[in-house]
Amino acid sequence: MTIQATARILALGLIALFSLPVATAHAEKPKRYQRSVEQYIVPDVELVNQDRQKVRLQELLSGDKPVMLDFIYGTCTTICPVLSAGFSNLQKKLGTESGELQLVSVTIDPQYDTPEIMKEYLQRYRSKPGWDFLTGSSEDIDKVMHAFDAYVPNKMSHYPLTLLRGPGDKDWIRIYGLIGTGDLMAEYRGLVTP
């Protein structure tokens, strides 16, 4: 092989090497969550929010606002803070429009999560009106988790799940995995844009 041929091969290799980051920088990033469309029957249970107000879950979730729902607990140090930060950041990005969205967090630890603990939790995440944290009897919380195919027998084995429903829709969007604020905003826009 001549020196010129070797130099050409080396030059082509360097061009390919330096072109690679440019090509991958424009590639679409893979999503870190799974998305599906499901139908659920919301149980007719009465829960209690962070202000000790009784709330009929069916009424809250079937109102004229889009809804985002997750399952968390107040002492969690793994995925719940990430889910809650997502709700908090979404409210912040929506600004005055945040009142047009109903956020609902349902505890999976009703023995511990009292209204006082839930209120402090929401304050920690600087929640705005329109974000309710709900608790109730263990039996009612189990009904809700089963209804949304989110039941875990032990809070330590819970997983990141966010459910979204547009106003008047029968279908729910099920997001399994940790979703970034940008993706959460895009999902919200999809609910409210005809």
C-alpha positions in Angstrom: 0.0 0.0 0.0 1.4 3.4 -0.9 1.7 6.3 1.4 -1.0 8.2 -0.5 -3.5 5.3 -0.1 -2.7 5.0 3.6 -3.1 8.8 4.0 -6.5 8.7 2.2 -7.8 5.8 4.3 -6.6 7.6 7.5 -8.3 10.9 6.3 -11.5 9.1 5.5 -11.4 7.4 8.9 -10.9 10.8 10.7 -13.7 12.4 8.7 -16.0 9.6 9.7 -14.9 9.8 13.3 -15.5 13.5 13.5 -18.8 13.3 11.6 -20.2 10.7 14.1 -21.0 13.2 16.9 -22.7 15.5 14.5 -24.9 12.8 13.1 -25.9 11.4 16.6 -26.5 14.9 18.0 -29.4 15.3 15.6 -30.8 11.8 16.1 -34.0 11.6 18.1 -33.4 10.8 21.8 -35.1 7.5 22.9 -37.9 8.1 25.4 -37.2 6.9 28.9 -40.8 5.9 29.4 -43.5 3.7 28.0 -46.8 5.2 26.8 -50.1 3.4 26.3 -53.8 4.3 26.1 -56.0 2.5 28.5 -59.6 2.6 29.9 -60.3 2.5 33.6 -63.4 2.5 35.8 -62.8 5.0 38.6 -64.1 3.6 41.9 -66.7 5.6 43.7 -64.8 6.2 46.9 -64.6 9.2 49.2 -61.1 10.3 50.0 -59.6 13.2 52.0 -57.3 15.8 50.7 -54.4 17.8 52.3 -57.0 20.3 53.7 -59.1 17.6 55.4 -61.8 18.1 52.7 -63.8 15.0 51.6 -63.4 14.4 47.9 -65.4 12.0 45.7 -62.8 10.6 43.4 -65.1 10.0 40.5 -66.2 13.7 40.6 -62.7 15.0 40.9 -61.4 12.9 38.0 -64.4 13.4 35.7 -64.5 17.2 35.8 -64.1 19.6 32.9 -60.4 19.9 33.4 -57.6 17.7 32.1 -56.3 15.4 34.8 -52.8 14.0 35.7 -52.7 11.4 38.4 -49.9 9.6 40.2 -49.4 7.3 43.2 -46.8 8.5 45.8 -46.1 8.6 49.5 -44.7 11.2 51.8 -41.6 9.5 53.1 -40.4 8.1 49.8 -36.9 9.0 48.9 -36.7 7.3 45.4 -39.2 7.9 42.6 -41.9 10.0 44.4 -39.7 13.1 44.7 -39.0 12.9 41.0 -42.7 12.5 40.1 -43.6 15.4 42.4 -40.9 17.6 41.0 -42.3 16.9 37.6 -45.8 18.1 38.8 -44.2 21.1 40.5 -42.2 22.1 37.4 -45.2 21.6 35.1 -47.3 24.0 37.3 -44.4 26.5 37.3 -44.1 26.3 33.4 -47.8 26.6 32.9 -47.9 29.8 35.1 -51.4 31.2 35.3 -52.6 28.4 33.0 -51.8 25.8 35.8 -55.3 26.4 37.2 -56.8 24.8 34.1 -55.2 21.4 35.0 -56.1 19.1 37.9 -53.2 17.3 39.4 -54.0 14.4 41.8 -51.5 12.4 43.9 -52.9 9.4 45.7 -51.0 8.1 48.7 -50.0 4.5 48.7 -49.2 4.8 52.4 -52.5 5.8 54.0 -51.4 4.7 57.5 -48.7 7.3 57.6 -49.8 10.1 55.2 -52.2 12.2 57.2 -53.6 15.4 55.8 -51.0 17.4 57.8 -48.1 15.3 56.3 -49.6 15.7 52.8 -50.0 19.4 53.2 -46.4 19.8 54.3 -45.3 17.6 51.4 -47.1 19.8 48.9 -45.6 22.9 50.5 -42.2 21.4 50.0 -42.8 21.1 46.3 -44.3 24.6 46.2 -47.6 23.3 44.8 -50.2 25.7 43.5 -54.0 25.4 43.7 -55.2 22.5 41.6 -52.9 19.9 43.0 -54.6 17.6 45.5 -52.9 14.9 47.6 -55.4 12.3 48.7 -55.6 9.7 51.4 -58.3 7.4 52.7 -58.9 4.0 54.3 -56.5 1.3 53.2 -59.4 -0.5 51.6 -60.4 2.5 49.5 -56.7 3.2 48.5 -56.4 -0.4 47.4 -59.6 -0.1 45.3 -58.1 3.0 43.6 -54.7 1.3 42.9 -56.4 -1.8 41.6 -58.8 0.3 39.4 -55.8 1.9 37.7 -53.7 -1.3 37.5 -51.2 0.3 39.9 -51.5 -2.0 42.9 -48.4 -2.9 44.8 -48.6 -5.0 48.0 -45.7 -3.1 49.5 -45.0 0.6 49.1 -41.3 -0.2 48.6 -42.1 -2.0 45.4 -44.0 0.8 43.7 -43.0 2.1 40.3 -43.2 5.4 38.4 -46.6 5.8 36.9 -48.4 8.9 35.7 -51.9 8.8 34.2 -53.4 11.6 32.1 -57.0 12.2 30.9 -58.4 15.0 28.7 -61.7 16.6 29.7 -64.6 14.3 28.8 -62.3 11.6 27.5 -62.8 8.0 28.3 -59.3 7.0 27.5 -56.4 7.5 29.9 -52.8 7.9 28.8 -50.6 5.6 30.9 -47.0 6.7 31.3 -44.7 4.1 32.8 -41.3 5.4 33.8 -39.8 8.8 34.8 -41.0 11.5 32.4 -39.2 14.8 32.1 -41.0 18.1 32.3 -40.7 18.8 28.6 -42.3 15.4 27.7 -44.9 16.0 30.4 -45.7 19.4 29.0 -46.0 17.8 25.5 -48.4 15.2 26.8 -50.5 17.9 28.5 -50.6 19.9 25.3 -51.8 16.8 23.5 -54.7 16.6 26.0 -55.9 20.1 25.5 -55.2 20.7 21.8 -58.0 19.6 19.5 
